[in-house]
Amino acid sequence: MQNSQNKPVETAISSVWDDDIPDGGKHGWVKIKDNRIHVFPPRQGGRPASIRGAAPVSLIVNKNIIAGTAPIDEEDIVTWELQHEPLFEIKVSPDQMEAYLILHEKVRYEWNLVDTPASTQLTVQAAPNRERIIETLEFTHIMDALESRHIIKNIDKAAILQELDLPSGKPVVVARGQASIPGTDARLELFFPEQIESVFHEAGGVIDHRSYRRIPSVHEGEVIATKHAPVTGLPGYDVFGNELSPRPAHDLEVTPGEFTEMNAAGEIVALRPGRPRMTGRGNRRQVDISSAFVVNGDVDLRTGNIVFAGDVIVHGNVTDHMIIESLGNVYIHGNVYNSTITATGSISIQGTVIGGRVYSGYFGVMFNRMYAASKQLSHEMRQLDMAAQVLADELRTRNQPIRYSQMVMLLIERKFRTIPELGRELLQVFSSIQYIQTKDTEQLKLMLADLMSSASILEKVDEQSIRSMRGYLDRLYASVSSMQEIQVNIELSRCQSSEIKSNGDIIVTREGVLQSNLYSAGSIAFIKEQSVCRGSRLEAEERIIAGIVGSDANARCVLQAKQHVYIKKLYNGYIIVDQHRWNVIDMMHDQLFDAEYMQIHAPIHSSTV
């Protein structure tokens, strides 16, 4: 709100002459009397007067607002106005969910110019006349202002009246919107643990360290999970009454597996006893009962490599250069020697891993030979088909017709030599599969066999067969990928000269880790304080909890984590937490390395790994 008071300049007349005229009137001069500005010109050779306004007075000379000091004479038209703050303001929050009243003044007084003696350089001042009120703020003024701003929702009239009665001068909320209530996503409630549990039992005062792993199991007819449907949210509105849409609820696609069924209430029921498992990614989940392949002795040349679409249980050792590939969990009660273990679920090894490669979850999929070979072969077959089409177009332009099978044979012999190699690798994997083959698998095996010789390529391969093979391969690696379980871990007692990778946690239960590389998408934890970590590299996306790290013999380790690293006893080692690095050379005890500690204590320049 702005209060303007405009007055014209008085011309020089004898009635305003007085004894206070500066310099005897040689120069121009100005005075203020009775709320009027009087301007007089200079005599011959004199300077014109100058004038400026002091806040809240704003001077306007010849319809131009002046900033600072400006010269004037009797020809100029001078007016003045007052620049006041409004009695109140209405402000709206950036999200338009709240409106605020800011009360500056309840009343507005008349203002008059302050009488000022004649001067060649005059500052115009004004003062309120508190005996004359020209405007009073009323409740209706505020309501009208809210309405003019189209603020209509949830107006707090009591807050407005209270602020008028006891002004605070602070922003007061006088209107509020209603936030939307977001939808509730569908969820899957599980009635079984997703990971292997370690429970130690005491019998006769002795703790059983051999039978502490509890594998989740259910009975036939047992409800193992329930899908809860999504719930639609409720809309809200801002202070202007605009509707605010709620966050939509997302559904979850839940399907039963081969040995489960889902009823109308969303309950998933086991059709046979066994270990329940949940697989899938994104917004897709499948709940099923995993079957198990049991080896009552060692995995060796007599058993051959094991490829199984379920859990694998080994009651003995895994001997040199063997492979276990499980589309489920793997439980090994003995040791692992120079072998590869992959699982789309969790892996539990009670014994020692020496020279092993152990991969679970996502890494169990990526290092699964069936997945890797079928995906790579599908890519190569796609490139082969495209190359054959290009070659056929080129030959047609030269009027040199050639059979599709001939082009495929030539391309495989000259450019795509890896195709037969990948085919042989897949056939070798199929020969190790420990479950009944599907029709797709049997058909794919026949097609792969056709790629092994030039004669069979010429006789049996055509465009349709190549594309059919690609379809079988795509479905094969997609089915392996879909078997990745949600919550996985790797549990072992000791490893040496090995590589361990888990999409979840890695748990070291006994002696520790020697000259090995461990990676966890979760945390790495050594259960015993006496467990050692020597000459190894450990990397975790979350935390590392270790016992004894390094040694007097300088078996240095690298421990890297995003959140923190805790070490019970550290001889030496290279510690990395988030972006902070520290080459520790002095012994430390019970030390927690987090970003804050590292920022304060770690040297600015630490040597590299």
N, C-alpha and C positions, 0 to 999 in steps of 0.2 A: 504494500500500500504506500502511496507517495503523496505527501502533502506539499502543494505548490502555492507559493504566495508571490505574485508578480506585482511590482511597483514601477512606474516610470521614473526616469531621471528628471530632477528639477533643473530648469535653466537658471543661469546666474542672475539673481536680482539683489537689489541693495539690502533687502530685509534680512538676508542671511550673512551679510558682512559683519565681521566682528573683529575684535582686537587680536584673535588667535590665528589670523591668516598667516601661513608660513611665508617667509621671504618677502613680506609686504605685497604678496600677490603677483610677484614677478613670474613665478612658475604656476602651472595649472594645479588645482587642488580639489580635494573631495572631502565631504563631511557627511555624517549620517545624523539625522535629527527627526524625531517623531515618525520613525519607521519609513523614512524616505532617504534616498541617496541624492545628494546635491553635488553636481559637477560644475567647475568653473574653469574657463580656458586660461592659458598663460598669456602674459603680455608679450609684446614684440620681443622676439629673441629668447623667450622662456621655453621650458620643456612642458609637455602635457603631463597631466597627473597619471598615476598608475593605480590599479586596483586588483585585489585578489580576494577570493572567498575562503573562509575557514569553515570546515565541516561542522554542521551538515549543510552549510549554505553553498549553493551552486549558482555561479553568476553566468548570465547569458547576455552577451554584447552583440547587438545587431543580429539576433537570432542564432548566434553561435555560442555554444558552451565553451567557456575558457578554462584552460588548465594552467594553474600557476598564476603569474602576474601578467597583466595586459594593460597597455596605455589606453586612455579614453579622453575624449573632449566633449564639448557641449553638443556636437552633432550626433553623437552615438546614442542609440537606444539601449538602455541597460535595464534588465529585469533580473529577478532572483527567485529561486525556489529552494525548497528544503528536500534533501535526500534522506528520507527516513527508512529504517527497517519496517517491514510490515508488522502489524500487531501480532500476527501469528503466521505460521507456515504449516502446510501439509506435505509430508514427504512419504514416499512409498519405497519399501525395501527392494533391492534388485530382483529378488525372486517374486515380487508382487504378492507376498503372503502376509505382509503387515503394513499398516498405514500409521504414521506417527503425527502427533500434534506437537509443535514447538511453539510455546507461548512466549512472545517477547515483551509485550506490554498489554495491559488491560484497557488503558485509556490513552487518548491522543490530545495533547494540549495545543492551544494556539501558540505560535512562535512569532516573536517580533525581533526586528533588527535592534542591535544595541547601539544607542547613541554614541557617536565617535567624533572627537574634535577634528577640525580641518587638518588635512595632511596631504603632502604630495604623493605619498605612497600609503594607501589605506587598505587595511584588512577588514573585510565585512564579516561581522559576527552576528549570531542570533541566539536568543535565549527563550525558553518556554515561559508562557504566562500561565502559572498553575491555578489561576483563578478562573480561567476560561477553558472548559473542556469542549473540544469540537467533535470527538468521536469516542464511543464506548463499545468495547467488544462484548457481544452477547452470544449466548448459546446458539441462537439461530444463525448467526454469521458463520459459525464453524460447520453447522449442519449443511448450510447452503454451499459452503466451499467443498465439502465432501461430495455432495450431490453433483456439483459442477464438474468434479473430477471423475464422476461415475463410480465412486467408491460406495458400494451398497451392501456389502456382506458383513454380518456380525459386527455392527458398529457398537462400541462400548460407550453408551451415553453417560454412565456413571463415572467413567474415567475422565470424560470431557468436563463434567460438572465439578469434579474434584480438583482438576487442574485450574479451572476458572476460580474456584474458591480459595485454593492454596497453591498459587503458581510456583512451580519448581524451576522453570526455565530449561528443563531437560526434555528430550524426546519422550513422549508418552504414547504407548500403543493405544490407538482408539478404534482400530478395525483389524480383524484377523480373517485370513482365508482358512479353508479346511483342506489339509493335505489329503491326497488320495491314499487309499489303503492298497498297497501293492498286492498283486495276486500271489498265491502260495504255489510254488512249483510242486509238481508231482514228485514223490520220493519213494524209495524202496527201503522198507524196514526189514533188516535181516535178523533172524533169530539164531544165528550161529556166528562164531568168530571167523574172520576171514584169514587169519594167520595161524601158524603153528604156535601153540602155547607151551611154555616151559614151566612145569609144576614139579617141584622136588618133594618126594614123599619120604617120611621117616618111618622105619620099621625096626623095632627093637633097639632104638638108639642109633641106628645107622641110616644115613641118607643114601637113597638109591640114585646114583649118578648116571645109570644106564637107561632107565625107563621114565625119564622126566618129560619126554615130549608127548604132548596130548594132541592127537590129530582130531579135528572136529568130525563128528559123525552123527548121523540121524537115523531114525527108524522109518520103515515104510508107513505111509499115512500121516507122517508128522508134517505140520505146517512149518516151513523153513523160512518163509519171507512173505511180506504183504506189500502190495503196491497201494499207496495212498494217492488218490486222484488229485489233479490240480484244482485249486480253488480260485475262482475269479475274484479280482479285487474290486474295490468300490471307488467311483470317481470322486474327486474333490473339486475345489474352486478357489480362485484367488480373490483379493479384496474387490476386484472389479466384476466379480461374478463369472469370469471365464472358467469353463470346465477344465479340470485337470484329469487327464486319462490316467488310470492306474497302470503300473508296470504289468504287462501281460504275464499270466502264469504259463510256464513251460511244461509241456507234458514229457513223460519219460516212457520210451517204448520198452516195455518189459515182455519178454517171451519166455515160456517154459522150454526146457531142453528135452532131450530124448527120454529122460527118466524122471520128469516132473510134469505137473499139470497145474493150470491156473483156473480157479473157480470164479463165479460171478462176483464174489466179494473181493477179488483181487488177491486172494491167498494162493500161495504156491505150495503145493503138496508134493512130498517125496513119493515116488512110485516104487522105490526100492531102498534098502539101507545102503549107506556109504558116506563119503565125504561130500558135503554140499560145497558148491563153488559158484562164484559170480564172475562172469566175463563180460567183455564189451568195452566200448569207449564212447565218448560224446554223450548223446542222449539215448543210447541203446544199451540195454542190459539183458543178459540171459542168465537164468539160474537153473542149475542142473545138478545131478549127482554124478560125481566122477567115478569112473571105474578104475581099477588098480591092476597093474602088472607086477607080480611079486617074483623076485629072484631069491631063492632060499640060500644061495651060496655067493660066490664071486661072479662079477661080470668079467668074462675073459674070452679067449678065443672059442671056447666051447659054447658059450651063450651067444657070441657075436654082439655087434652093436645093437642097441635097443632104441627103437623109435616107436613111441606109444601115444595114442590119443587119450591120455588120462594120467593118473598118478603112477609113478614107478617107485617100488619099494625094494631096496637091496639089503639083504641081511648080512652080506659079506663085504668084500673090498671091490673096488673098480680098478682093474689091473692096467698095466701100461698100454697106452695108445688105443683105448676103447672110447666109445661115444655113447652117451645116453641123451636122447632128445625126447622130452616129455611135453605134451600139451596139457600139463597139469602141474602137480607138485612132484618133487623128487625127495625121497628119504633114503639116506645111505647110513647104515649102522657101522660100517667099517671105514677104511681109508680110501683115498683117491690118489692114484699114481699116474702122472703124465697123461691124463685123460681130459676129455671135454664133457662137461655137464651143462645142458641147457634146459630151461623149464619156463613155460609161460606163466607158471605160478611161483611158489616159493621153493627153496632148496634147503634141506637140513642134512648136515654131514656131522656124524658123531665123532669120527676119527680125524686123521690128519690129511691135509691136501698138499701133495708135493708135485710141483710142476704141472698143476692143473689149470684149467680154464673153466670158470664157473660163472654162468650167466642166468639171471632170473628176470621175469617180467618182460618189459620192453626189450631188454638185451637178449633174453631167451628167445624172443621172436626174431630179432635181427641176426643172431648167430645160428638160428635153426637152419640146417642145410636145405630142408624141403622148402622153407620160405625163401631163402636167398637164391637158391638155384632156380626155382619156378619163376620168381619175379624177374631175375636176370634173363632167363630163357624167353619169357614172354616179351621182354623188351627187344631182344635180339630177333625174335621171329617177326615182330612188328617192323623192325628196320629191314629185315629180309624181304618181307612182302612189298614194302614201299620201293625197295631197290629193284625188285623184279618188275614192278609196274613201270618204273622209269625205263628199264632196259627194254621191255616189250614195246613201249611207245617209240623208242629210238629205232628199234629194228623194223617196226612197221613203216616208218618214214623211208627206210632203205629197201622196202619190199623184200625183207628177209624174215619170213615167218619162222617161229620157233616155239616149241611146246613149253608151257609153264614149268613143268617138271625139269626140263633141261636147264632153264634159266636158274631154277633153285639149286640144282646140283652144281652148276658153274659158280654161282655166288657163294655157296657153302665152301667149295674147294678153294676159292681165291680170296674171299673177303670175310666170310663168317665162319672161320674155323672153330670158334668157341662153341658153336651150336652143338655139334656132336659131343664135345667134352661135357657140356652142361647136361645134355641128355643122358649120357652115361652116368653122371653123378646122381641125377634124379632116379634112374633105374636102380642104382646101388642103394639109395635111401629106401626105395620101395621094397627092395629085397629084405631090409631089416625091420620093416613095419611089423609090429606084434599085434595086429588086429585085423579083422576081416576087411578085405578091400571093398570099396564102393564101385558101382558101375562106372562112374567117371574116372576113377583111378585105373581100373582095368583098361578102359578105352584109351586113356592117356598113355599107358605103358605100351600099348600096341602102336600108337602113333610115334612114340619116341623110338621104338625099335626100327620103324621105317626110316628114320634119319641116320641110322648107323651105317648104311651102305649105299653106294651110288645106284646099284641095281634096284633096290627097293624104292629109292627116291624117284627114279624114272618110271617105275611101274605104278606106284601108289599115291604119290604126292600131287595134289592140285590146289587151286586157290581155296576151295572150300575146306579141304583138310587142314591147310595152314591156319585158316581163321578159326576153325573148330578147335584146333590145338591151343591157340591163344586163349580162347574162352575157357578151356579146361584149366590152363595154367593160371589165368587170372582168378578163377574160383578157388583154386588150390591155395595160392598164397594169401588170398583174402580170408579163407577159412582158418589158416594158421594164425593170422594176425588177430582174428576175432576171439581166439582162445586166450589172449592176454588177460590175466586176472587183475583186479583193481588194486587190492592190497597185497603186496608180496614182500618177502625179505629173504636174506640168506643167513643161515646160522651155521657156524662151524667152530671147532675147538682150536684148530691150529692150521696155519698154511705157510708154505715155504716155496719160493720161486714160482709163484702162481699169479694169475690174473683173476680178480673177482669183481663182477659188475652186477649191481642190483638196481631195479627201478624203485625199490623201497629201502629199508634199513639193512645194514650188515651188522650182525651180532657175533662177537668173538667170545666164546664161553669159557675157554681154558687158557692154554699156554700162550697163544698170541700169534704174531705175524713176523715172518722173516723174509727179507728180500722179495717182497711182493708188491703188486699194484692193486689198490682197492678203490672202487668208485661207487658211491651211493647217491641216488637221487633223493634220499632221505638223510638219515644220520648213521654214523658208525660208532658202535659202543663196545668197549671191552668190559665184560662183566666183572672180572676179577682185578683187583688192584695190582696183583703180581703179574698180570699178563704183560708181555713185552711187545714192543714194536721196534724192529731194528732193520736198518737198510731198506726201508719201504717207503712208498708214496701212498698217502691216503687223501682222498678228496670226497667231500660231502657237501651236498647242497644245503644242508641244515647245520648239524652239529657233529663234533667229534669228542668222544669221552674216552680217554686212554689211561693206561696204568703207568708202565715204565717205558719211556721213549728214549732211544739212543743208548749209548754205552760208553765205557771208558775206552773201548777200542775204536771209537769214532764211527760206529755203524749208524751214520746219520740218516734221518728221516725227513720227509716233507709232509706236513699236515696242513691241509687247506680246507676251510669251511666258510660258508656264507655268514653264519650267525656267531658261533664261538667255538673255541677249542679249549677243553679242560684236560690237564695232564696231572696225574698224581706225582710223578717224579720224572723230571726232564734232565737228561745229561746234556744233550745238545740236539739241535734240529732247526729246520727252516719252517717258520710258522707263518701262514697266510690266512688272514681273516678279512673277508670282503676285499677291499683294495689295499689293505695294510700288510706290510711284509716285515719280518724280523728274523735275522739269522742269529739264533740264540747259541752262545758258546759257553755260558756259565750255567751251572746246575741250578734248577729251580724246583720247588715243591708246592704241591696243591695250588697250581696256578691256573686261573681262568683268563684266557686271552679272548677278549671281545674287542669291538671296534673302538670303544672309548678307552680301554686300557692301552691298546696298541697305539692310538693316536698320541697318548701322553708319554709312553715309555719307549716305544720302538724308535730306533735311530732313523733319522731322516733318510739317509742313504744306507741301505742294507745290501749286502752282497747278493748276487743272483743265485738261483738254484743250480 
